[in-house]
Amino acid sequence: MPSRTLEGSPSILPLYARAAAPMIPGASLLPFIPGGGGEIPDLDLVLEGVSADPGDVSAYAKACGFALRDSLPVTYPHVLAFPLHMAVMADGGFPFGAVGLVHVENRIEQQRRIGIDEELTIRVRPTKLAPHPKGQTFSLLTEVTVDGDVVWESTSTMLRRGKGEEKAKADKSFAPLPADTPAGAEWKLGGDLGRRYASVSGDRNPIHMHSLTAKPLGFPGAIAHGMWTKARCLAALDSRLPDAFAVDVRFRKPILLPARVEFASATEGEEIAFAVRDARKQTPHLDGRVTPLGPNSKAKTRRTK
């Protein structure tokens, strides 16, 4: 399908209203409301002339623990692309609503640091549905270019919970950090973390905002955003990261807020393995791995099609 170039960044709140509308009985019968079932449609959205606001970047860096630089935090292009993610999932042809979806995996490839004042073009498209032991997954593929050169890519894999398929197998593309690796830091996460991160990211999924909005969607309380957790880990590793690298994370058991979690990391050859786990029960919340990219690296890139 040909790409569709947008005139401007979509407004998030109307998109959330459309994404949540399938929860209303009969609403999915309307042609502009998602939720009619079937396969994910072919969508390819492009937004040109995107510039980061320095004040917004500063607020995001503070919320996630990044030091202020003249370049974007490695996870910040995800924030710039998020309105396009929502536009895909709020499209009338999308087979189900976005509210309640769970982010289960994320991969970012940064080819170089992106200057805070650079003008970006962002492209987002979804993949088809795939079986998963806990339901179905699909991915949102994001590409960021500067003057025609790809500088940043990501694959965000989302889970629609439901009846799973026994034949579906979990991705074992990278080995997690050994569970007995000592923690390097402990983080105390407040009950309002979801709302604070939402204010700097635009991601106001009800499962993150408050226990009153998370419980109707099957969670015992509000849970931390997976991308906040990934960003916080990369902020902790920032001084050890090369300019060009890939970082894969697998979000495991959600972090129920408030919480106390531990962060651990270890260098394994060229790579850095890291993890977040519950400080008391040692429940795994996130497994991650950083792999350097570039002509001198032995690492191979991977992309979900």
C-alpha positions in Angstrom: 0.0 0.0 0.0 1.3 3.5 -0.8 2.4 5.6 2.2 0.1 8.4 3.4 1.8 11.6 4.3 0.1 13.5 7.2 -0.2 17.2 7.3 0.7 17.4 10.9 1.1 15.3 14.1 -2.3 13.8 15.0 -3.9 15.0 18.2 -3.7 12.3 20.9 -6.9 12.8 22.9 -9.3 12.3 19.9 -7.3 9.2 18.9 -7.7 7.8 22.4 -11.4 8.4 22.3 -11.6 6.4 19.0 -9.3 3.7 20.3 -11.5 3.3 23.4 -14.8 3.4 21.6 -14.9 -0.4 20.8 -15.5 -0.9 24.5 -19.0 0.6 23.9 -21.4 -2.1 22.7 -22.2 -1.5 19.0 -19.7 1.3 18.4 -17.5 -0.9 16.2 -20.3 -1.0 13.6 -19.4 2.6 12.8 -17.0 2.7 9.8 -14.6 5.2 11.5 -14.3 3.1 14.7 -11.8 0.3 15.1 -12.9 -3.1 16.4 -14.6 -4.9 13.5 -12.4 -7.9 13.7 -10.3 -9.5 11.0 -6.7 -8.8 10.0 -4.7 -5.7 10.6 -5.0 -3.4 7.5 -2.1 -2.2 5.4 -1.3 1.2 6.7 1.8 3.3 6.1 1.8 6.7 7.7 4.5 9.4 7.2 5.1 12.6 9.1 7.6 15.0 7.7 9.3 18.1 9.3 9.2 16.8 12.9 11.3 18.8 15.4 11.7 18.1 19.1 10.8 20.8 21.5 13.9 21.4 23.8 11.6 22.0 26.8 9.7 18.7 26.2 13.0 16.8 25.8 14.2 18.3 29.1 11.1 17.2 30.9 11.3 13.7 29.4 15.0 13.4 30.3 14.2 14.4 33.9 11.3 11.9 34.2 13.5 9.0 32.9 16.8 9.9 34.5 18.8 10.9 31.3 21.5 13.6 31.5 20.8 16.6 29.4 22.7 16.6 26.1 22.6 18.3 22.7 21.2 15.0 21.3 17.9 13.2 21.9 17.7 10.4 24.5 17.8 7.1 22.6 14.1 6.4 23.5 12.8 9.9 22.7 12.0 9.2 19.0 9.4 6.7 20.3 7.6 9.7 21.9 7.7 11.6 18.7 6.3 8.6 16.8 3.6 7.8 19.4 0.9 9.9 17.8 1.4 7.9 14.5 1.2 4.7 16.5 -2.1 5.8 17.9 -3.3 6.9 14.5 -2.7 3.4 13.2 -4.5 1.7 16.0 -7.4 4.2 15.9 -8.0 3.7 12.2 -11.5 2.5 11.3 -10.0 -0.6 9.7 -8.1 -1.7 12.8 -9.6 -5.0 14.0 -9.7 -4.1 17.8 -9.3 -1.2 20.1 -6.0 -0.2 21.4 -7.0 0.4 25.0 -5.8 -2.6 27.2 -3.1 -3.7 24.8 0.2 -4.7 26.5 3.6 -3.8 25.2 5.6 -7.0 25.4 8.8 -6.4 23.4 10.7 -3.5 22.0 13.8 -3.2 19.8 15.5 0.1 18.9 18.4 0.5 16.5 20.2 3.8 16.7 22.6 4.4 13.8 23.9 7.6 15.4 22.9 10.1 18.0 20.2 12.5 16.8 20.8 16.2 17.3 18.1 17.9 19.3 17.6 20.5 16.6 17.5 18.1 13.6 14.4 17.9 11.4 13.1 14.3 11.2 10.8 12.3 9.0 8.9 9.5 10.8 7.3 6.5 9.1 5.1 4.0 11.0 3.4 0.8 9.7 2.0 -2.2 11.5 2.6 -5.9 10.9 0.1 -8.7 10.6 -1.2 -10.6 13.6 0.9 -13.5 15.0 -0.1 -16.2 17.5 1.1 -15.9 21.1 0.7 -18.2 24.1 -1.4 -15.5 25.8 -3.3 -14.2 22.7 -2.1 -12.5 19.6 0.7 -10.0 18.9 1.4 -7.5 16.2 4.3 -5.0 15.8 4.5 -1.3 15.0 7.5 -0.6 12.8 9.0 2.9 13.1 11.6 4.5 10.9 13.2 7.9 11.5 15.2 9.5 8.7 17.2 12.7 8.4 17.8 14.0 4.9 16.8 10.6 3.5 19.2 8.6 5.8 17.8 6.2 8.3 19.1 7.2 11.8 16.7 5.3 14.1 14.3 2.3 13.8 12.2 0.5 16.3 9.9 -2.5 16.5 7.2 -2.3 19.3 5.4 -5.6 19.8 2.0 -5.4 21.3 -0.1 -8.2 22.9 -3.8 -8.5 22.6 -4.7 -10.7 25.5 -7.1 -13.6 24.8 -7.1 -17.3 24.0 -3.6 -18.3 23.1 -2.3 -21.0 20.8 -0.3 -23.8 22.2 1.9 -23.9 19.1 3.0 -20.3 19.6 6.5 -20.1 21.1 8.2 -17.3 23.0 11.0 -15.5 21.3 14.4 -16.6 22.5 16.5 -14.4 20.3 18.7 -13.2 23.1 19.7 -14.7 26.4 18.6 -12.9 29.6 21.0 -11.7 32.3 21.6 -14.5 34.8 19.1 -14.2 37.8 22.0 -14.3 40.3 23.7 -11.2 38.9 24.0 -8.7 41.8 21.9 -5.5 41.6 23.6 -2.3 40.9 20.8 0.0 42.0 17.4 0.1 43.6 14.6 2.3 42.4 11.5 3.4 44.4 8.6 3.9 42.0 5.7 6.1 43.2 2.1 5.3 42.6 1.9 8.4 40.3 4.7 7.3 38.0 2.3 6.3 35.2 0.7 9.8 35.3 4.1 11.5 35.4 5.4 9.6 32.5 2.1 10.1 30.6 2.6 13.8 30.9 6.0 13.7 29.1 5.2 10.9 26.6 1.6 11.3 25.7 0.9 7.7 26.4 -2.3 7.8 28.6 -3.3 4.2 28.3 -5.7 3.7 31.3 -3.7 0.7 32.5 -1.0 3.1 33.5 -3.0 6.0 34.9 -4.8 4.8 38.1 -6.0 1.6 39.7 -9.6 2.7 39.0 -8.9 2.7 35.3 -6.6 -0.3 35.3 -8.9 -2.7 37.1 -11.7 -2.8 34.5 -9.0 -3.8 32.0 -7.9 -6.8 34.0 -5.0 -5.4 36.1 -5.0 -5.3 39.9 -3.8 -1.7 39.8 -1.9 0.8 37.6 1.3 -0.6 36.0 4.4 1.2 34.9 4.9 2.0 31.3 7.2 -0.5 29.6 8.9 2.3 27.7 9.6 4.2 30.9 11.3 1.1 32.3 13.4 0.7 29.2 14.3 4.4 29.2 15.3 4.3 32.8 17.6 1.4 32.2 19.3 3.1 29.2 19.7 6.3 31.3 21.5 4.2 33.9 23.7 2.7 31.1 24.2 6.0 29.2 27.9 6.5 29.9 28.6 3.0 28.6 26.6 3.2 25.4 28.2 3.7 21.9 26.8 6.1 19.4 25.4 3.3 17.3 23.7 0.3 18.9 20.7 -1.9 19.1 18.8 -2.5 22.3 16.2 -5.3 22.7 14.0 -5.6 25.7 11.4 -8.1 26.7 8.8 -6.9 29.2 7.9 -9.7 31.5 5.7 -9.4 34.6 4.2 -5.8 34.8 5.5 -3.5 37.5 2.5 -2.9 39.8 2.7 0.7 41.2 4.0 1.7 43.7 7.0 -0.6 43.7 10.6 -1.1 44.7 12.7 -2.7 41.9 16.3 -3.6 41.3 18.4 -2.8 38.3 21.3 -5.1 37.3 23.7 -5.2 34.4 26.8 -7.0 33.1 29.1 -6.7 30.2 29.3 -9.9 28.0 31.8 -9.5 25.3 30.7 -6.6 23.1 27.2 -6.6 24.6 25.6 -5.4 27.8 22.9 -7.5 29.4 20.6 -5.9 31.9 17.5 -6.6 33.9 14.9 -5.1 36.2 13.3 -7.3 39.0 11.2 -6.9 42.1 13.5 -5.9 45.0 11.8 -8.2 47.5 10.4 -11.2 45.5 13.0 -11.0 42.7 10.2 -11.3 40.2 11.6 -10.5 36.7 10.1 -7.4 35.1 12.4 -6.7 32.1 15.2 -8.4 30.3 17.4 -6.4 28.0 20.5 -6.5 25.8 22.6 -3.8 24.1 24.5 -4.7 21.0 26.9 -2.3 19.3 26.3 -1.5 15.6 28.9 -0.3 13.1 31.6 -1.6 10.7 33.8 -2.8 13.5 31.1 -4.7 15.4 30.5 -8.4 15.1 26.9 -8.0 15.9 24.1 -8.7 13.4 21.0 -6.5 13.1 17.5 -8.0 13.3 14.2 -6.5 12.1 10.6 -7.8 12.5 9.0 -7.9 9.1 
